[in-house]
């Protein structure tokens, strides 16, 4: 089977699938920007061009074109509010 046969125009991109899963799991993430800055917080939403990050009472809008990497934050086992990454 050719790879192009599997992917169609009406399917979600891998990026959308991963971001939506992180949002649904209320996952704490680290966002690394292309200029080296690291942002941490709860990933609240995402659209075609931006992601929304919540840090305490503050909300940040981050443009996707400025993001290098998004990864789940690993919370120490001693923290009772730690979430499973699976």
CNS distance restraints for C-alpha pairs under 8 A (distance, minus, plus):
assign (resid   1 and name CA) (resid   5 and name CA) 6.90 0.50 0.50
assign (resid   1 and name CA) (resid   6 and name CA) 7.95 0.50 0.50
assign (resid   2 and name CA) (resid   6 and name CA) 7.22 0.50 0.50
assign (resid   3 and name CA) (resid   7 and name CA) 6.91 0.50 0.50
assign (resid   4 and name CA) (resid   8 and name CA) 7.55 0.50 0.50
assign (resid   7 and name CA) (resid  11 and name CA) 6.97 0.50 0.50
assign (resid  12 and name CA) (resid  16 and name CA) 5.89 0.50 0.50
assign (resid  12 and name CA) (resid  17 and name CA) 6.39 0.50 0.50
assign (resid  13 and name CA) (resid  17 and name CA) 6.34 0.50 0.50
assign (resid  14 and name CA) (resid  18 and name CA) 6.17 0.50 0.50
assign (resid  15 and name CA) (resid  19 and name CA) 6.08 0.50 0.50
assign (resid  16 and name CA) (resid  20 and name CA) 5.89 0.50 0.50
assign (resid  17 and name CA) (resid  21 and name CA) 6.17 0.50 0.50
assign (resid  18 and name CA) (resid  22 and name CA) 6.26 0.50 0.50
assign (resid  19 and name CA) (resid  23 and name CA) 6.16 0.50 0.50
assign (resid  19 and name CA) (resid  46 and name CA) 7.11 0.50 0.50
assign (resid  20 and name CA) (resid  24 and name CA) 6.04 0.50 0.50
assign (resid  20 and name CA) (resid  45 and name CA) 7.82 0.50 0.50
assign (resid  20 and name CA) (resid  46 and name CA) 7.74 0.50 0.50
assign (resid  21 and name CA) (resid  25 and name CA) 6.13 0.50 0.50
assign (resid  22 and name CA) (resid  26 and name CA) 6.13 0.50 0.50
assign (resid  22 and name CA) (resid  27 and name CA) 5.21 0.50 0.50
assign (resid  22 and name CA) (resid  43 and name CA) 6.92 0.50 0.50
assign (resid  23 and name CA) (resid  27 and name CA) 6.27 0.50 0.50
assign (resid  23 and name CA) (resid  43 and name CA) 5.65 0.50 0.50
assign (resid  23 and name CA) (resid  44 and name CA) 5.68 0.50 0.50
assign (resid  23 and name CA) (resid  45 and name CA) 6.28 0.50 0.50
assign (resid  26 and name CA) (resid  42 and name CA) 6.52 0.50 0.50
assign (resid  26 and name CA) (resid  43 and name CA) 6.70 0.50 0.50
assign (resid  26 and name CA) (resid  44 and name CA) 7.25 0.50 0.50
assign (resid  27 and name CA) (resid  42 and name CA) 5.87 0.50 0.50
assign (resid  27 and name CA) (resid  43 and name CA) 6.28 0.50 0.50
assign (resid  27 and name CA) (resid  72 and name CA) 6.73 0.50 0.50
assign (resid  27 and name CA) (resid  73 and name CA) 7.86 0.50 0.50
assign (resid  27 and name CA) (resid  83 and name CA) 7.47 0.50 0.50
assign (resid  28 and name CA) (resid  40 and name CA) 7.20 0.50 0.50
assign (resid  28 and name CA) (resid  41 and name CA) 5.32 0.50 0.50
assign (resid  28 and name CA) (resid  42 and name CA) 4.42 0.50 0.50
assign (resid  28 and name CA) (resid  43 and name CA) 6.38 0.50 0.50
assign (resid  28 and name CA) (resid  72 and name CA) 6.03 0.50 0.50
assign (resid  28 and name CA) (resid  73 and name CA) 5.56 0.50 0.50
assign (resid  29 and name CA) (resid  40 and name CA) 5.69 0.50 0.50
assign (resid  29 and name CA) (resid  41 and name CA) 5.64 0.50 0.50
assign (resid  29 and name CA) (resid  42 and name CA) 6.14 0.50 0.50
assign (resid  29 and name CA) (resid  43 and name CA) 6.53 0.50 0.50
assign (resid  29 and name CA) (resid  70 and name CA) 6.64 0.50 0.50
assign (resid  29 and name CA) (resid  71 and name CA) 5.51 0.50 0.50
assign (resid  29 and name CA) (resid  72 and name CA) 4.33 0.50 0.50
assign (resid  29 and name CA) (resid  73 and name CA) 4.85 0.50 0.50
assign (resid  30 and name CA) (resid  38 and name CA) 6.56 0.50 0.50
assign (resid  30 and name CA) (resid  39 and name CA) 5.63 0.50 0.50
assign (resid  30 and name CA) (resid  40 and name CA) 4.50 0.50 0.50
assign (resid  30 and name CA) (resid  41 and name CA) 6.79 0.50 0.50
assign (resid  30 and name CA) (resid  70 and name CA) 5.77 0.50 0.50
assign (resid  30 and name CA) (resid  71 and name CA) 5.36 0.50 0.50
assign (resid  30 and name CA) (resid  72 and name CA) 6.18 0.50 0.50
assign (resid  30 and name CA) (resid  73 and name CA) 5.89 0.50 0.50
assign (resid  31 and name CA) (resid  38 and name CA) 5.68 0.50 0.50
assign (resid  31 and name CA) (resid  39 and name CA) 5.01 0.50 0.50
assign (resid  31 and name CA) (resid  40 and name CA) 6.22 0.50 0.50
assign (resid  31 and name CA) (resid  67 and name CA) 6.93 0.50 0.50
assign (resid  31 and name CA) (resid  68 and name CA) 7.64 0.50 0.50
assign (resid  31 and name CA) (resid  69 and name CA) 5.85 0.50 0.50
assign (resid  31 and name CA) (resid  70 and name CA) 4.52 0.50 0.50
assign (resid  31 and name CA) (resid  71 and name CA) 6.59 0.50 0.50
assign (resid  32 and name CA) (resid  36 and name CA) 6.27 0.50 0.50
assign (resid  32 and name CA) (resid  37 and name CA) 5.82 0.50 0.50
assign (resid  32 and name CA) (resid  38 and name CA) 4.56 0.50 0.50
assign (resid  32 and name CA) (resid  39 and name CA) 6.36 0.50 0.50
assign (resid  32 and name CA) (resid  67 and name CA) 6.05 0.50 0.50
assign (resid  32 and name CA) (resid  68 and name CA) 5.54 0.50 0.50
assign (resid  32 and name CA) (resid  69 and name CA) 5.11 0.50 0.50
assign (resid  32 and name CA) (resid  70 and name CA) 6.34 0.50 0.50
assign (resid  33 and name CA) (resid  37 and name CA) 5.30 0.50 0.50
assign (resid  33 and name CA) (resid  38 and name CA) 6.37 0.50 0.50
assign (resid  33 and name CA) (resid  39 and name CA) 7.90 0.50 0.50
assign (resid  33 and name CA) (resid  66 and name CA) 5.58 0.50 0.50
assign (resid  33 and name CA) (resid  67 and name CA) 4.34 0.50 0.50
assign (resid  33 and name CA) (resid  68 and name CA) 5.06 0.50 0.50
assign (resid  33 and name CA) (resid  69 and name CA) 6.97 0.50 0.50
assign (resid  34 and name CA) (resid  66 and name CA) 5.68 0.50 0.50
assign (resid  34 and name CA) (resid  67 and name CA) 5.66 0.50 0.50
assign (resid  34 and name CA) (resid  68 and name CA) 4.99 0.50 0.50
assign (resid  35 and name CA) (resid  66 and name CA) 7.90 0.50 0.50
assign (resid  40 and name CA) (resid  53 and name CA) 7.85 0.50 0.50
assign (resid  40 and name CA) (resid  55 and name CA) 7.18 0.50 0.50
assign (resid  41 and name CA) (resid  53 and name CA) 5.79 0.50 0.50
assign (resid  41 and name CA) (resid  54 and name CA) 5.39 0.50 0.50
assign (resid  41 and name CA) (resid  55 and name CA) 4.88 0.50 0.50
assign (resid  41 and name CA) (resid  56 and name CA) 7.91 0.50 0.50
assign (resid  42 and name CA) (resid  53 and name CA) 5.57 0.50 0.50
assign (resid  42 and name CA) (resid  54 and name CA) 5.01 0.50 0.50
assign (resid  42 and name CA) (resid  55 and name CA) 6.56 0.50 0.50
assign (resid  43 and name CA) (resid  51 and name CA) 7.41 0.50 0.50
assign (resid  43 and name CA) (resid  52 and name CA) 6.13 0.50 0.50
assign (resid  43 and name CA) (resid  53 and name CA) 4.81 0.50 0.50
assign (resid  43 and name CA) (resid  54 and name CA) 6.45 0.50 0.50
assign (resid  44 and name CA) (resid  51 and name CA) 7.62 0.50 0.50
assign (resid  44 and name CA) (resid  52 and name CA) 5.41 0.50 0.50
assign (resid  44 and name CA) (resid  53 and name CA) 5.75 0.50 0.50
assign (resid  44 and name CA) (resid  54 and name CA) 6.52 0.50 0.50
assign (resid  45 and name CA) (resid  51 and name CA) 5.74 0.50 0.50
assign (resid  45 and name CA) (resid  52 and name CA) 5.12 0.50 0.50
assign (resid  45 and name CA) (resid  53 and name CA) 7.51 0.50 0.50
assign (resid  46 and name CA) (resid  50 and name CA) 5.71 0.50 0.50
assign (resid  46 and name CA) (resid  51 and name CA) 4.16 0.50 0.50
assign (resid  46 and name CA) (resid  52 and name CA) 6.10 0.50 0.50
assign (resid  47 and name CA) (resid  51 and name CA) 6.44 0.50 0.50
assign (resid  49 and name CA) (resid  63 and name CA) 5.87 0.50 0.50
assign (resid  49 and name CA) (resid  64 and name CA) 5.53 0.50 0.50
assign (resid  49 and name CA) (resid  65 and name CA) 7.51 0.50 0.50
assign (resid  50 and name CA) (resid  61 and name CA) 6.44 0.50 0.50
assign (resid  50 and name CA) (resid  62 and name CA) 5.46 0.50 0.50
assign (resid  50 and name CA) (resid  63 and name CA) 4.39 0.50 0.50
assign (resid  50 and name CA) (resid  64 and name CA) 5.16 0.50 0.50
assign (resid  51 and name CA) (resid  61 and name CA) 5.88 0.50 0.50
assign (resid  51 and name CA) (resid  62 and name CA) 5.35 0.50 0.50
assign (resid  51 and name CA) (resid  63 and name CA) 6.54 0.50 0.50
assign (resid  51 and name CA) (resid  64 and name CA) 6.76 0.50 0.50
assign (resid  52 and name CA) (resid  59 and name CA) 6.80 0.50 0.50
assign (resid  52 and name CA) (resid  60 and name CA) 5.71 0.50 0.50
assign (resid  52 and name CA) (resid  61 and name CA) 4.77 0.50 0.50
assign (resid  52 and name CA) (resid  62 and name CA) 6.38 0.50 0.50
assign (resid  53 and name CA) (resid  59 and name CA) 5.69 0.50 0.50
assign (resid  53 and name CA) (resid  60 and name CA) 5.08 0.50 0.50
assign (resid  53 and name CA) (resid  61 and name CA) 6.43 0.50 0.50
assign (resid  53 and name CA) (resid  62 and name CA) 7.49 0.50 0.50
assign (resid  54 and name CA) (resid  58 and name CA) 5.82 0.50 0.50
assign (resid  54 and name CA) (resid  59 and name CA) 4.50 0.50 0.50
assign (resid  54 and name CA) (resid  60 and name CA) 6.33 0.50 0.50
assign (resid  55 and name CA) (resid  59 and name CA) 6.18 0.50 0.50
assign (resid  55 and name CA) (resid  60 and name CA) 7.78 0.50 0.50
assign (resid  62 and name CA) (resid  66 and name CA) 7.42 0.50 0.50
assign (resid  62 and name CA) (resid  67 and name CA) 7.80 0.50 0.50
assign (resid  63 and name CA) (resid  67 and name CA) 7.12 0.50 0.50
assign (resid  72 and name CA) (resid  85 and name CA) 7.51 0.50 0.50
assign (resid  74 and name CA) (resid  82 and name CA) 7.93 0.50 0.50
assign (resid  75 and name CA) (resid  79 and name CA) 6.73 0.50 0.50
assign (resid  75 and name CA) (resid  82 and name CA) 5.49 0.50 0.50
assign (resid  75 and name CA) (resid  83 and name CA) 7.61 0.50 0.50
assign (resid  76 and name CA) (resid  82 and name CA) 7.11 0.50 0.50
assign (resid  77 and name CA) (resid  82 and name CA) 6.94 0.50 0.50
